[in-house]
């Protein structure tokens, strides 16, 4: 709810800070005192159109209006602030502020964060409704009527929303398959060609690295073979192994002769001779192993004249195909599998398309069935709402008027999760006159009373936080019992919502939970508007003034006391 309104240099108000409570607050004052300025200032803070004329004449700076709202933690305004990236705390007030310069330019703030006027306007639409002779925000907008009717009738959109989601998903799948079928001929030819090329090429995982390594080896194989042959020659025949074998045999003979001559086997000479034999033997074994290793290398580097050419051709073919398909060489096997799967999908797409179209047709029928059931609910709720509104019209001096809820079918191209209905609130102000939109038919005073009747019928059916409701001279042109009926309905609305009413009616003002008097004072050079909350005694005097006119009589005071006592 709105808990505070701060105004600086707006029209005739130099400085004003208002604390606003729950329930019904009545704003009264003589004609021309400036009651509309309060509403203008509130509109300024909530994004209404503004011009430089709102800046107080003689002001040294800009005009400003600040509206402070205390909101429940689940209020939709917080979701909107999230969407706009504006910071807030759910346990703190939401502050809307607007500054207006004498040149007509304005600046907007939410919780002291600079934003656009459009953001203030959107928040204002969530936080308050204005119902007056020339403006009835929300109720005049047909876009709101369907939601209001659904709320009144307790209509659930769950079945339709679920059926809509299923139909849309089935329709999208069928459309995708139709698109695939439309492209199938050209795509099949292309896929077949590419898959044929890949089948002939038969790429294997890791093949590029293997071929690159083989190519590097083969490109130097001829020279490497000459070097390997030289190594083989160096170790072949008697060149090394033969001489090592000859040396080993000679050392063996020398050791045998020494032993025969009686040399001690453990002597130093024999020990050295044995060590020499073992060393030559190891050298002989190593030479033989080296020769075998060189022979193995020679087999690896065995050069085939066309082997290098074949490796290069294979590598170039793989890389050429990868460039054609704009992939890496290592991705060619996966691409081959993908093309095969796509061809398989195209081949089976005709059956899939028939099945998808059948599913879409069934989903459509299910949606239309659910939408028709919803329409029937809405028509029943519309009849009930029309009766409830018409029951409110006679006490509000609209006894000749009629109200109806038009529930009209929309085309399937307008289908959605909320059904296939256009809902509009329509009125006829005279017997036999055609029904039409409220703002096109009702006069200013009638329009405000129609809004009050509709709000009274909808009262208690909101299903969520109720916005601040402002009624501007809803009692214009009526008095007596009608004015009392207006006040009674405003009081009922205020039981579940915060209501501000600008009124000239004592019967309406007497029902207020709070009462502000707006007055104007000044001299030849300046004029000021004052707003003051009234004490019980001041309130009695103000209501007496409203009953009697310029001169307040004791009879008027007595009548005022009686009214206040009656509605206490």
FENVEN-V28925 format. One line per field, one symbol per residue. phi: phi as a letter, one per 40 degrees, with the letter a starting at -180 (. if undefined). Layout:
phi->???
This chain:
phi->.cbabbbbfbfbbcaabbbbbcgbbcbbicdgchcccccccccdcbgccabccccccgccbccabbbbbbbccccccccccdccgccabccbcbbbbbbbcdcgcbbbabfgbcaccccdcccdccbabbbacbabcgcccdcccccccccccgcccdccccccccccccccccccccccccccdccccccccccccccccfcbcgcccccccccccccbccccccccccccccbcfcdbcccccccccccccccccccccgcccccccccccccccccccccccccccccccccccccccdcbdbcccccccccccccccccccfbcdccccccccccccccccccccccccccccccccccccccccccccccccccccccccdcccccccdccgbcccbbabcbbcbcccbcacbhbbbbacbbbcbdgcccacdccbccdccccccccccccccdgbcgadcccbbbbfccdgbafcccccccccccccccbacbbbcabbccccccccaabbbbbaibcbabbbbbbcccdcccdcccccccbhcbcbcccccccccccccbc
